Structures are given as structure tokens and as C-alpha cells.
Amino acid sequence: MLTIGELAASAGVTVRAVRHYHAKGLLPEPERDHSGYRRYDAGAVIQLIKIRTLAEAGVPLARVRELLRAGAEEFAAAVRDIDRQLQAEIRQRQRHREQIARLTTGDHLALPPEVVSYLDRLRALGVHERILQAERDGWIVLAARSPGRVAEWAARKRDQTADGRLLGFYRILGEALDHDGDDPRLVELADELAAYFSRLADEQGEDYVDDIDLEPTLVQLMDTLAFDTVPPARRLIQLLTERGWTGWTKLVRVPPRADAASR
């Protein structure tokens, strides 16, 4: 007969594990002998080894008791079911590993490849990192809310950045970061952008320019985030509003102010 310590050693587990299996009702707990010790026979060793083997194979303890009592066919069917569950968990863990791996690659964590490629293009063209941050933040929300349209929007953005005026917009806005929105070039930039947006609307249609379908409160939140990241953008939007366009996240045509040309 074995003590609990000897039983644990025979099965390759800890005494704590044996007591845990007792508490779970997986391993019968023998009566104490006249010395106050619990004594285990060879059957307990075999039972404990089975429990340990199933647990190490990933079988939940809640199902171990069922398997220990099952017949051959029932046992085989239960094992196949557990194997399917384990395969599903492996696939899920693999997806988690891929997501964790993206942590080391920056933009890839929350953005699809099309947007990452677009942001990389802006970076290669010398766009200021804070401008890129504002762009990236907006894309994260768009990708989460309208994933089916991100590829279309990203392709449109790539086409637009091929236009020197839009690229100049990013560069001047980046240079204006050190001027607290008072850079006089913002007025000239607003004139050029308003003309550019009007031409796009005339050639491609209003929907081509104003094509972001988001709730007004979310648009406002995203605009505020962008303005906090790129303060001169707030002043630029004020100037654009005077010239018939407004919005950072969602560009909208508005009636121009009569005195815009005199500013």
C-alpha cells in the first residue's frame, strides 16, 4: 500500500495534484488507516496515470470522469470530439500569434495591407509623421466600420496622391506644424485645395468626393482627434469652409462665404 506521496511519485504528479483530483471526484479518496494515513493500492496508481495522461493531452477535467467511465466505442468518439476541439483551439491560437506578430510591424496591427501600402507611400514621399498618425487613426476607424470599402477608398487615395497638389497639401501642412496654424501658406493651400476638390466633384461627381458613410458624432470625434494631432489642420478647415468645402474625415461641399476672396 502506498502513501499519498508515494502514489504521486509513482504516477509522476504532485501531491497537490492528487488532492485536486480527489476534490474533483476523479480519484476515489480512501479511508485513513489506524495511523491516520491514507493508503492507496495499485488500482489507484493506474487510475491516476490515466487521469494525468488525459489531462496532459488537453482533455478538460470536466470530461476526464466521463472518459474514465466510457466504453471503448464511446471513449473513441469522445476522443475524436476532443481532438476536433483542440484543432480549433490551435487554429485560434495561431491567429492570435499572427496578431501578436503584427505588433512588431506597426500599422499592420489594425489596418489592411492596402492602407499600409498607402501610408508607406506617403512616408516614402516625405510626409510628416504626425500627418501620417492623423491619417492612420482615421483609417483604423474606417477599416473597423466599413471593411468592405477600404480597398476602394485606399485605391482612390493612391490615385489622388499622384496629383502634386494633394501631395503638396500634406507637405505644407507638415511644415506648418511649427507655426501653430499661422503659416500664411495655409491660405494659398486652401485656395488650391478648394479648386482641386471642386474639379474632382465636377469631373467625378459629388459622391466621389463625399463618400464616407459615418455617423456625424463619429465624424466629429475623428476630426477632433486629427486636429489635436495636427493643429494647423483646424485652421485649414476654417479656410476651406470659407471657400466652399469643409471637413477632414468627411469632405462636404458647403456654400462659400462671400468675403472668402478678400481674406
Phi, psi and chi 1 to 4 in degrees:
 res  aa     phi    psi   chi1   chi2   chi3   chi4
   1 MET       -  147.1  -59.5  -66.5  -75.5      -
   2 LEU  -113.9  146.1  -55.0  173.6      -      -
   3 THR   -77.5  172.7   64.5      -      -      -
   4 ILE   -64.7  -34.9 -170.7  170.9      -      -
   5 GLY   -66.8  -40.9      -      -      -      -
   6 GLU   -68.0  -38.9  -68.6  169.4  -24.8      -
   7 LEU   -60.8  -47.8  170.8   68.3      -      -
   8 ALA   -59.3  -45.0      -      -      -      -
   9 ALA   -64.4  -38.6      -      -      -      -
  10 SER   -63.7  -34.0  -61.7      -      -      -
  11 ALA   -96.0   -5.0      -      -      -      -
  12 GLY    75.7   33.7      -      -      -      -
  13 VAL  -128.3  178.8  -59.4      -      -      -
  14 THR   -94.8  160.7   64.9      -      -      -
  15 VAL   -61.0  -37.0  170.5      -      -      -
  16 ARG   -60.6  -39.7 -177.4  177.5  180.0 -180.0
  17 ALA   -64.4  -41.4      -      -      -      -
  18 VAL   -59.3  -45.0  174.4      -      -      -
  19 ARG   -64.8  -35.1  -68.9 -169.6  174.2  120.7
  20 HIS   -65.2  -40.8 -178.8   62.7      -      -
  21 TYR   -68.2  -32.5  -62.7  147.6      -      -
  22 HIS   -61.0  -48.5  -78.0  -32.7      -      -
  23 ALA   -63.0  -32.1      -      -      -      -
  24 LYS   -82.5   -6.1  -68.5  -68.2 -175.2 -179.1
  25 GLY    78.2   17.3      -      -      -      -
  26 LEU   -86.8  -32.5  -60.0  176.2      -      -
  27 LEU  -122.3  120.1 -176.6   66.8      -      -
  28 PRO   -57.7  141.0  -23.9   34.8      -      -
  29 GLU  -101.7  113.2 -169.2  170.9    3.0      -
  30 PRO   -72.2  162.4   28.9  -35.6      -      -
  31 GLU   -70.8  156.4  -63.2  -66.5  -28.0      -
  32 ARG   -79.8  148.2  -64.0 -178.7 -175.2  -86.3
  33 ASP   -83.4 -173.7   62.7   14.5      -      -
  34 HIS   -65.0  -19.0   65.8  -81.5      -      -
  35 SER   -89.8   -3.4  -60.3      -      -      -
  36 GLY    91.4    7.3      -      -      -      -
  37 TYR  -102.8  148.7  -66.8   99.2      -      -
  38 ARG   -86.8  135.9  -59.9 -171.6 -171.4  -78.1
  39 ARG  -119.2  134.4  -60.3  -68.6  179.4  173.2
  40 TYR  -115.9  146.0  -61.5   84.2      -      -
  41 ASP  -101.0 -176.2   58.0   17.4      -      -
  42 ALA   -63.5  -31.7      -      -      -      -
  43 GLY   -61.6  -35.9      -      -      -      -
  44 ALA   -67.1  -36.5      -      -      -      -
  45 VAL   -62.5  -47.3  176.1      -      -      -
  46 ILE   -62.0  -44.4  -65.6  172.5      -      -
  47 GLN   -61.8  -42.3 -174.2   80.2  -15.8      -
  48 LEU   -67.2  -37.8 -176.1   54.8      -      -
  49 ILE   -64.8  -39.3  -70.1  174.2      -      -
  50 LYS   -62.3  -45.4  -70.7 -179.6  177.8  179.0
  51 ILE   -60.4  -47.4  -65.2  169.7      -      -
  52 ARG   -60.5  -43.5 -174.6 -154.4   69.2 -167.3
  53 THR   -62.8  -44.6  -57.7      -      -      -
  54 LEU   -65.3  -42.9  -70.1  168.4      -      -
  55 ALA   -63.5  -42.6      -      -      -      -
  56 GLU   -66.2  -25.6  -70.9  179.3  -12.2      -
  57 ALA   -79.3   -1.9      -      -      -      -
  58 GLY    94.6    8.6      -      -      -      -
  59 VAL   -75.2  125.6  178.1      -      -      -
  60 PRO   -59.9  141.3  -20.4   32.2      -      -
  61 LEU   -58.0  -28.5  -69.5 -176.9      -      -
  62 ALA   -62.7  -22.9      -      -      -      -
  63 ARG  -103.5  -11.0  -61.8 -157.0   63.8 -177.5
  64 VAL   -60.3  -45.3  167.1      -      -      -
  65 ARG   -58.4  -42.6 -177.6 -170.5  -55.8  170.8
  66 GLU   -59.7  -43.2  169.6 -166.9  -18.6      -
  67 LEU   -71.4  -35.4  -68.3  179.1      -      -
  68 LEU   -64.4  -27.7  -69.5  174.2      -      -
  69 ARG   -96.8   -7.1  -62.6  175.1  177.5  176.5
  70 ALA   -76.9  152.9      -      -      -      -
  71 GLY   -78.0  177.9      -      -      -      -
  72 ALA   -59.7  -48.4      -      -      -      -
  73 GLU   -68.2  -44.3  -67.5 -175.8    4.5      -
  74 GLU   -63.2  -39.6 -174.4 -178.0   -3.7      -
  75 PHE   -62.0  -45.9 -177.5   89.1      -      -
  76 ALA   -62.6  -41.8      -      -      -      -
  77 ALA   -65.4  -41.0      -      -      -      -
  78 ALA   -65.6  -39.3      -      -      -      -
  79 VAL   -64.4  -40.4  167.5      -      -      -
  80 ARG   -62.6  -40.4  -73.5 -166.2  -64.0  -89.3
  81 ASP   -63.8  -43.8 -179.1   55.0      -      -
  82 ILE   -63.6  -38.5  -68.6  169.9      -      -
  83 ASP   -62.2  -40.5 -176.9   58.0      -      -
  84 ARG   -62.6  -40.9  -75.2 -168.1  -66.8  -90.6
  85 GLN   -64.2  -41.0  -66.7  178.6   26.5      -
  86 LEU   -64.8  -39.2  -70.4  174.2      -      -
  87 GLN   -62.6  -40.9  -70.6 -178.6   29.3      -
  88 ALA   -63.9  -40.4      -      -      -      -
  89 GLU   -65.4  -37.5  -69.8  178.3    9.9      -
  90 ILE   -63.3  -43.6  -70.5  170.8      -      -
  91 ARG   -62.6  -41.3  -70.8 -168.2  -67.0  -90.5
  92 GLN   -64.7  -42.6 -177.2 -179.8   43.1      -
  93 ARG   -65.0  -34.5  -71.0 -177.8 -179.7  -84.0
  94 GLN   -64.6  -39.9 -176.1   59.7   39.0      -
  95 ARG   -64.0  -39.3  -72.0 -166.7  -66.7  -89.9
  96 HIS   -63.1  -39.7  -70.3  166.7      -      -
  97 ARG   -63.6  -39.3  -69.4 -170.5   66.6 -132.1
  98 GLU   -65.5  -39.2  -67.6  170.2   -3.7      -
  99 GLN   -66.3  -41.5  -69.6  174.4  -30.8      -
 100 ILE   -63.2  -39.9  -69.3  -62.1      -      -
 101 ALA   -60.7  -31.6      -      -      -      -
 102 ARG   -68.8  -18.7  -69.3  174.2 -170.3  157.1
 103 LEU   -58.6  -28.8  -74.7  171.0      -      -
 104 THR   -85.7   -3.2   62.1      -      -      -
 105 THR  -116.8   21.1   55.9      -      -      -
 106 GLY    62.0 -110.7      -      -      -      -
 107 ASP   -58.4  -26.1  -63.9  -21.1      -      -
 108 HIS   -64.1  -18.1  -70.3   80.1      -      -
 109 LEU   -61.2  -45.6  175.0   63.6      -      -
 110 ALA  -121.3    5.2      -      -      -      -
 111 LEU  -127.4  145.3  -68.5  172.0      -      -
 112 PRO   -72.3  162.5   23.7  -31.6      -      -
 113 PRO   -56.5  -35.4  -23.7   33.1      -      -
 114 GLU   -61.4  -40.3  -60.6   90.3  -14.0      -
 115 VAL   -73.8  -40.0  177.1      -      -      -
 116 VAL   -59.2  -41.9  174.4      -      -      -
 117 SER   -62.5  -41.3  174.8      -      -      -
 118 TYR   -64.3  -44.4  164.9   66.7      -      -
 119 LEU   -65.6  -37.9  -66.1  175.3      -      -
 120 ASP   -62.9  -36.2  -74.4  -16.4      -      -
 121 ARG   -64.8  -44.7  170.4  176.8  167.6   76.1
 122 LEU   -61.1  -41.3  -67.4 -175.8      -      -
 123 ARG   -63.0  -43.3 -173.0  174.2  -71.3  108.8
 124 ALA   -65.3  -27.5      -      -      -      -
 125 LEU   -85.2    3.1  -69.1  171.2      -      -
 126 GLY    91.1   15.8      -      -      -      -
 127 VAL   -68.6  138.0  174.4      -      -      -
 128 HIS   -59.8  143.3 -164.6  -74.9      -      -
 129 GLU   -62.1  -32.3 -167.4   61.0   34.7      -
 130 ARG   -70.4  -32.8  -77.7  171.8   64.0 -175.6
 131 ILE   -64.7  -42.8  -53.5  -63.2      -      -
 132 LEU   -62.1  -37.8  -73.0  170.8      -      -
 133 GLN   -62.3  -43.9  179.6 -177.0  -21.9      -
 134 ALA   -62.8  -41.1      -      -      -      -
 135 GLU   -62.9  -47.0  -77.5  -81.2  -48.1      -
 136 ARG   -61.1  -43.5 -179.8  168.1   53.1 -112.4
 137 ASP   -59.7  -42.3  -70.0  -15.2      -      -
 138 GLY   -65.0  -41.1      -      -      -      -
 139 TRP   -66.3  -33.8  -81.1  107.6      -      -
 140 ILE   -60.5  -44.0  -72.2  173.3      -      -
 141 VAL   -67.6  -44.3  177.1      -      -      -
 142 LEU   -61.7  -41.9  -70.4  176.2      -      -
 143 ALA   -65.5  -32.5      -      -      -      -
 144 ALA   -76.1  -36.8      -      -      -      -
 145 ARG   -87.8  -34.6  -64.2  -57.9  -64.7  -90.6
 146 SER  -136.1   64.2  -57.8      -      -      -
 147 PRO   -60.3  -29.6   22.1  -33.5      -      -
 148 GLY   -69.8  -16.1      -      -      -      -
 149 ARG  -109.9   -2.4  -59.4 -157.8   61.2 -166.5
 150 VAL   -60.7  -43.6  167.3      -      -      -
 151 ALA   -60.1  -41.8      -      -      -      -
 152 GLU   -63.1  -47.1  170.7 -166.1  -10.2      -
 153 TRP   -65.2  -39.7  -71.9  -29.1      -      -
 154 ALA   -65.4  -40.5      -      -      -      -
 155 ALA   -63.4  -39.7      -      -      -      -
 156 ARG   -64.4  -41.0 -173.3  178.4  -56.6  175.0
 157 LYS   -63.4  -40.9  -84.2  -75.4 -167.3  176.6
 158 ARG   -62.3  -41.0  -75.4 -165.1  -58.9  -88.7
 159 ASP   -63.5  -41.4  -68.9  -17.1      -      -
 160 GLN   -68.2  -36.1  -68.6  173.9   -1.6      -
 161 THR   -71.9  -12.0   51.9      -      -      -
 162 ALA   -70.5  -18.2      -      -      -      -
 163 ASP   -80.0  124.5 -171.0  -58.9      -      -
 164 GLY   -58.6  -30.5      -      -      -      -
 165 ARG   -67.1  -41.2  -75.0  171.2  -67.4 -174.5
 166 LEU   -70.1  -37.4 -166.6   59.1      -      -
 167 LEU   -64.9  -38.6 -175.8   57.5      -      -
 168 GLY   -62.4  -33.8      -      -      -      -
 169 PHE   -57.7  -47.3  150.7   67.9      -      -
 170 TYR   -63.5  -42.3  -76.5  115.0      -      -
 171 ARG   -68.3  -45.5  -72.9  176.2  174.0  162.8
 172 ILE   -65.8  -39.3  -68.0  175.1      -      -
 173 LEU   -63.0  -37.2 -159.3   56.3      -      -
 174 GLY   -66.6  -41.5      -      -      -      -
 175 GLU   -68.1  -27.7  -66.5  167.7    3.2      -
 176 ALA   -77.2   -6.5      -      -      -      -
 177 LEU   -59.0  -28.4  -73.6  169.4      -      -
 178 ASP   -88.0    2.3  -63.2  -32.9      -      -
 179 HIS  -116.5   10.3  -63.9   78.7      -      -
 180 ASP    53.7   35.6  -62.5  -34.8      -      -
 181 GLY    81.2    1.4      -      -      -      -
 182 ASP   -97.3    8.5  -66.4  -30.5      -      -
 183 ASP   -63.5  121.5 -167.2  -42.0      -      -
 184 PRO   -62.5  -20.1   21.7  -33.7      -      -
 185 ARG   -68.5  -16.4  -70.6  176.7  -61.2  174.8
 186 LEU   -64.5  -32.6  -70.2  178.6      -      -
 187 VAL   -65.3  -47.2  175.2      -      -      -
 188 GLU   -63.6  -38.8 -179.1  179.9  -10.3      -
 189 LEU   -64.2  -39.9 -177.6   59.1      -      -
 190 ALA   -63.2  -40.3      -      -      -      -
 191 ASP   -60.3  -46.1  -71.8  -25.4      -      -
 192 GLU   -67.6  -42.6  -66.6  178.8   -1.3      -
 193 LEU   -67.0  -41.3  -78.7  175.9      -      -
 194 ALA   -60.1  -43.0      -      -      -      -
 195 ALA   -64.7  -40.1      -      -      -      -
 196 TYR   -64.3  -46.7  172.2   71.9      -      -
 197 PHE   -64.7  -38.7  -65.8  144.5      -      -
 198 SER   -64.5  -40.9  -64.3      -      -      -
 199 ARG   -64.7  -42.1  179.3  175.0   62.9   81.4
 200 LEU   -61.2  -43.3  -81.5 -178.1      -      -
 201 ALA   -64.4  -38.6      -      -      -      -
 202 ASP   -69.6  -39.0  -67.9  -19.1      -      -
 203 GLU   -82.9  -40.4  -65.6  176.9   -5.2      -
 204 GLN  -105.7  -14.2  -55.7  -72.3  -16.1      -
 205 GLY   101.5  154.1      -      -      -      -
 206 GLU   -59.4  -37.0  -68.3  -78.3  -18.2      -
 207 ASP   -64.7  -25.8  -70.0  -17.4      -      -
 208 TYR   -67.8  -35.2 -178.6   84.0      -      -
 209 VAL   -86.2  -47.2  179.6      -      -      -
 210 ASP  -102.7   83.6  175.3   16.7      -      -
 211 ASP  -128.9   20.0 -165.5   27.4      -      -
 212 ILE  -104.4  116.4  -57.6  -62.3      -      -
 213 ASP  -100.2   87.9 -175.0   18.4      -      -
 214 LEU  -132.4  155.4  -66.6  174.7      -      -
 215 GLU   -64.2  142.3  -61.8   85.8  -14.4      -
 216 PRO   -54.0  -39.2  -26.7   35.1      -      -
 217 THR   -65.2  -36.6   52.9      -      -      -
 218 LEU   -70.7  -39.3 -175.5   56.5      -      -
 219 VAL   -60.5  -44.8  170.2      -      -      -
 220 GLN   -62.4  -41.0 -176.9  178.1    5.4      -
 221 LEU   -63.1  -44.2 -179.3   64.7      -      -
 222 MET   -66.9  -38.9  -68.2  170.8   62.9      -
 223 ASP   -62.0  -43.9  -78.2   -5.1      -      -
 224 THR   -61.3  -42.2  -60.2      -      -      -
 225 LEU   -60.9  -42.9 -179.3   62.1      -      -
 226 ALA   -65.7  -41.9      -      -      -      -
 227 PHE   -65.9  -34.8  -63.7  153.7      -      -
 228 ASP   -68.2  -33.8  -71.2  -16.4      -      -
 229 THR   -78.1  -39.3  -55.1      -      -      -
 230 VAL  -127.1   81.0 -173.2      -      -      -
 231 PRO   -51.8  -39.5  -28.4   37.3      -      -
 232 PRO   -60.4  -21.2  -24.1   35.2      -      -
 233 ALA   -62.8  -32.2      -      -      -      -
 234 ARG   -63.1  -44.6 -171.1 -177.9  -62.3  -84.2
 235 ARG   -65.9  -39.5  173.1   57.6  178.4  158.0
 236 LEU   -61.8  -41.7  178.6   60.6      -      -
 237 ILE   -65.7  -36.8  -63.2  -56.0      -      -
 238 GLN   -60.3  -44.2  -68.6  174.1  -12.4      -
 239 LEU   -66.0  -40.1  -66.2  168.1      -      -
 240 LEU   -65.9  -37.0  -83.6  173.6      -      -
 241 THR   -60.6  -38.0  -57.9      -      -      -
 242 GLU   -65.9  -21.2  -63.3  170.3   -3.5      -
 243 ARG  -105.6   10.1  -70.9  156.3  176.4   78.0
 244 GLY   104.2    6.2      -      -      -      -
 245 TRP  -139.3  146.7  -67.5   94.5      -      -
 246 THR  -149.2  158.2 -169.2      -      -      -
 247 GLY   104.7  141.4      -      -      -      -
 248 TRP  -101.0  -54.5  175.5  -82.0      -      -
 249 THR   -73.1  -43.9  -57.2      -      -      -
 250 LYS  -123.5  110.5 -179.4  178.5  175.0   63.6
 251 LEU   -83.2  126.9 -168.4   62.0      -      -
 252 VAL  -133.1  138.1  179.6      -      -      -
 253 ARG   -79.3  134.8 -166.4 -164.0  -73.3  -91.6
 254 VAL  -132.3  161.2  -65.0      -      -      -
 255 PRO   -62.7  125.5  -21.7   34.0      -      -
 256 PRO   -69.7  152.6   26.0  -33.2      -      -
 257 ARG   -80.9  143.5  -72.7  178.6   47.1  174.7
 258 ALA   -64.0  -30.2      -      -      -      -
 259 ASP   -93.3   10.9   59.0  -15.2      -      -
 260 ALA   -60.6  -39.6      -      -      -      -
 261 ALA   -67.4  -22.8      -      -      -      -
 262 SER   -85.7   -4.9   63.3      -      -      -
 263 ARG   -88.0      -  -69.4  179.3  176.5  -91.4
